[in-house]
């Protein structure tokens, strides 16, 4: 099943597409860029042992982390 893994939050674009591991689990990953110009702000590789049984849960984990990271930075573009 394909899930939409792109979101926006406070002027940022979050690409939360996870990687599929050889054992069939999903490893979360997120790339954060500015919506205005596409400038890369951060990319987050999560620990290799952090895996989820389905794609949607991995996407939700990455999105939640990214939203909290942006909100904690107190930066709005």
N, C-alpha and C positions, 0 to 999 in steps of 0.2 A: 504494500500500500504506500502511496506517495502522500506526504504531508507537506504543507507549505511551511518552509523554515525561515522565511524572511519577514521581519517585523520592523516597525519604526518606533522610536521612543525618544521624546524630547530632542528632536533634531538629529538623531542618529539612526543609521540603518544597521540592524542586527541580522547577520546571516548565521543561523543556528543549525545548519545542515550537519548531522552527525556522521561518523564513519562506521561502516559495518565491519565488525571484527570477524576473524575466520571461524569463531565458534558460534556465529549467528547473533551475537549481542550487538548493541549499539553504543559507541563511545561518543559522549557529547563534545562539541567543539563550537566556538563562536568567533566570528570576525565582526568587529565594531568599526564602522566608518561614519564620517559625517555625511548626512543626507545632502547638504548643500553642494559639496564638491567631490565627494567620494574619497576624501583623504582618510587613509587608514589610521585609526586611533588605537586599537588594541586587537590582539587575537589571543584567545585563551585555549590552550590545550589543557584538558583536565587530566588528572592522574590516570595512568593506563589501566589501573584496576577498578576505576569507576566506570561501570558498564551497566546498561539497562536492557531488559528483555525485548523492548519494542522501540521503534523509531520515535513515536510520539512522546514517550517519556523522556528520552534523551534530548529531544528538542525543547521540551518544557523546562528541563533542568538548565540547559544552556541559556534559554531566554530569561528565566528567573534570575540567574547569576548576573547576566548582563544588565538587566533593569536595575538590580540592586547596586551594581558597580557604578552605573551612570548616576543614579540618584545620590549615592554616597560622595561622588566627586563634586557635586554642586556646580556642575558646569552645564550651561544651556546654550545651545547654538541657535 
